[in-house]
Amino acid sequence: MEIKKGIAASPGICIAEALVIDSEEYRIPRRSVKPSQRMGEILRVRNAFKDAANELIELEGSQDRSQGGKIKDIFAVHLRFLRDRSLRKEVTDLVYAKSVAAEFAVSTVLRKIATHFSNVKDAYISERAADIYDIESRLIRNLLGERREDINHLSKEVVVVTRDLSPTQTAGFDRKYIRGIATDAGGRTSHTAIVARSMGIPAVVALEDFVELVRPGDSLIIDGNRGIVILEPDADTLSEYRHHQEDFNALENRLITIREKPATTRDGVRVSLLGNIEFPEESDVVMAKGGDGIGLYRTEFLYLNRSTDPSEEEHYEAYAKVIHACQGKPVTLRTVDLGDDKHMLNRRFAPEPNPFLGLRSIRYCLQNIPMFKTQLRAVLRASALGPIKVMFPMITNLQELRQAKLIFRDVMEDLHEEGLPYAADVQIGIMIETPSAALVASALARESDFFSIGTNDLTQYTLAVDRGNELVSTLYSPVEPSVLRLIRSVVQDAHRHQLEVSVCGEMASEPEYVMLLIGLGVRTLSMTPPMIPEIKQIIRSVTVEDCNRVARHVLAMDSERHITSYLRSRARAIMPEAF
């Protein structure tokens, strides 16, 4: 028996045989062509893009609708790339300028884009490189006249073991037989992990060299709750995990029954549970999980998977899709959060010694007003379709807020003069994600309609810890006493000004923090959509006074380690199956 620790990417437990897949990697040598052959190579490029897009459309049509909107979104992202004229032009220009073969041009351009994403420190963005490599492989296969062998025609339950999986490979899985995933590469925010969660497939990623240890047919246990994979388990371990599997399945079934029920404490206090999304299709998952709306729509992802700025119509269509999916429930859009590590391919950012403290978020928008106005026009037009709120990120002082609001009003006047419909009462809020904003929250509250506490960045900036730096990431914790005191102060300032205040960082998605946040006075939580039922169950199992006692106890403590241990023990007592 061998136990391997990785990253828990998708919850659940499965026991099955291993299906080992060798991931293909194309290494395309440079091959020159005669000038007279260039037009033929350009035609091959165009046909490859067209054929690859048709493959994806066919694959998308074969998907089980019950697998959720996230899978459709992955196909949409890949199709958007394949239909991007500027991308295709970059490839054909290379063919013509350098007299090279279609395969080499495709590989050169796509790998340049993938490298751009890979070099970004932000985990979510860097893991988008897998999408580019997947698109490259699909194009190369079409140029070479090859088709990938499907892995969804199986006759028994298996765990897929491989170095890495592309998003479209994962989306093509037959849920009936593929019961788990174990990969050497990947992260919790990779598309593979996200799709696995949406399909309910337990997954552990970042196992490094696990694929070298496994042979086809080996017995495996995937523990997607703890991030553990067990190779050839002994009888006692098998028995133990079968019991764990039964407990987890029982919890999942119980959570389904509360989907339509409100997140109300035992003493009758309602807590709003909202979803965080990056793509419009994810709003379907929020609704399916019983969410009360969208608390954070990260709109910068409209910019990142492309080589050109999105048009006003593209913005509008994306926002309209979310509003329609939410069926009258509120949608909060965060204006574009570019800068730091999130750069568009067609925008040049001057190198900065510390980009996280540089030109990013609202600062970037205020220096790129035409781009900012394009987004705000689409937001306001979409407000005519349903309840929508606008949220500015990384506000650190009143001047930034006032400047952003002035631009917003200018756009509103432009639409009025053009006779375009919009809602005149769109609420404007801000994210509190720096100590500066937290310390002047009372002043900011006088000019805001709502607050949303972004605990990810607030923790990072308060503790001076880069959470993506493995050398110091152990110092990163949202329950450090200093961070908790800032959260409490912001909530109190918001309440004094009768403002709604939510928490939208990863902290809101963690079951052990729910009672603490409610005890601190938070009544709106925005989280990763799959966690909504679990958080709801905890809320329905406690009283506000229970939560107040937890908060008082935690605020009297001075050790993050003791706070974490205490909060986990309280949550485990309420929902032991989740831990």
Order of alpha helices (4+ residues) and beta strands (2+ residues): beta-beta-beta-alpha-alpha-alpha-alpha-alpha-alpha-beta-alpha-beta-alpha-beta-beta-beta-alpha-beta-alpha-beta-alpha-alpha-beta-alpha-alpha-beta-alpha-beta-alpha-alpha-beta-alpha-alpha-beta-alpha-beta-alpha-alpha-alpha
